């Protein structure tokens, strides 16, 4: 049976997933600490997969934003243009797709990030969806309309 490599007490986000390569013996390690969290995926793709993808420089005009969700213990967002999903930073709420090379869109994160992470950590599979996310498979029941009295 496969085991998970995810830490038992933390939700993974871009800053803890997209890490610099391990240095070879005698080399100094690369310092990625000055790279903003939303841009780490582009640096990681360059070294890990040999893909040079330009970092977006502007936002998509009038885009309402994409919701971040916890998917099996990782903060992810799904591109609404090409449906690729990437691990995101909830501390740097921007999303740019490295697959379709889309410009930045706002990333909608919960107001209380630790509470969302605690809720996900309490579940066996560690899944959490923003309550307002239209892609949430478990939509809350709508409030019934009060019936008007019949004459």
N, C-alpha and C positions, 0 to 999 in steps of 0.2 A: 504494500500500500504506500502511495506517495505521501510524503510529508511536506508541509509548507515551510518555506524559507522566511516567511514574514515574522517579525517580532510578535510575541504574544501580547504585549502591552502597548502597542503603538500602531497608528495608521500611517502608512507610507505615503509620502508626497514627493514632489519633484526634488526637493532639497535632500531627501534621504535615498532616492532611487538613482537619479542621474548623477553618478559620481565619476571623478576622473579615474583614468586607468592606474593600476598599481605600477609604481615605477620599477624599472629594471634595476638590478643590483648596481649600485654606484651612481644612479641618476637621482636627481632631486625630484620629489613629487610635484605634480602640477597643482597650482592653487586656483580653484574655481570659486573661491569664497566671494569674489567681487562680481560674479555673474548673477543677475537677477533670476529668481526662481523660475519665472515663466520662460526664460531664455535657455535654461539648462538643457532642455531636450535637443536643441539645435547643436550645441557643443557635443553632447553625448552621441548624437547620430553621426557626427563627423568622425569621431575617433572609433566608435564601436562598429559602425556599418559602412564607413567610408563614403558617406553621403554628405555633400556640402549643400545645405539648404539655407537660403538667405533668411536671416532673422527679420520679421516684419518691422516696418518703420512707421506705419500708420494704422489707424483703426478703421474697420468697415463702417461707413457712415450709417447712422440710424439703426444699427443692429441692436435688438433688445437684450442680447446676452445669452449665454449658455449656462446651464446649471451644472455645478460640480456635484458629484455623488460619490459615495464610498462603494467601491466594487471589489469584493473579496479582500478587504483590508487596504485598498489603495484609493486615494483621491483621484478620480478620473473625470474627464469631460469628453463628450462625443461631438465631433465636428458635424454641424448640420448641413454641410456642403457635400462631404464625401463619406461620412459615417465612420471615419477613423477615430479611435479613442486613444487618448494620451494621458499619462499620469501628470497631474497638474499641481501647482503651488497654490494653496489657499491663502498664503501670505502675500502673494503677488498676483492679484486676481485679473489676469489676462489670459486669453487662450488664442494661440495661433496654430494652425494645422501645418505640421511639417510634411504631410502627405500631399495635400493639394495646394500647399504654399499660400494659404489664405492669410490675409492681414489679421491683426489683432481684433478680437471681439471681447467685450466685457465678460468676465467670469462671475457668475452669481454664486456666492458662498453663503452658508448660514450665518446668522448674526452671532450665534453661540457655537463656535467651532468645537470647543472641548465637549460640550453637551452632545453634539452630533457624533463625535468620535466615541464617547462613552456609550451612547446608545448602540452604535455599531459593534463595539467590542463586547457588548453583552450578548450579542447574537452569535450562534455557532458559525455562520458563513460570513459574517461581517459585511453586510450590505446595508446601505442607508441611502435614501432618496430625499431630496428637498421636498417638503410638502406641496410647494407651488409648481413643481416641475411637471409639465404636461406629459412627459414620457414616463412618469412614475407609474409602475404597473398596479400599484395599490392606491387607487384614488379614494379619498374620503367620500363617504356618502353625502350627497347634497341634502341640505336642510329642506324638509317638506314645506311646501307653501301652505300657509294657514287657509283652511277652507272658509270661503265666504258663506255666511248664513243664507239659506234659501228662503225667499219670501213665502 
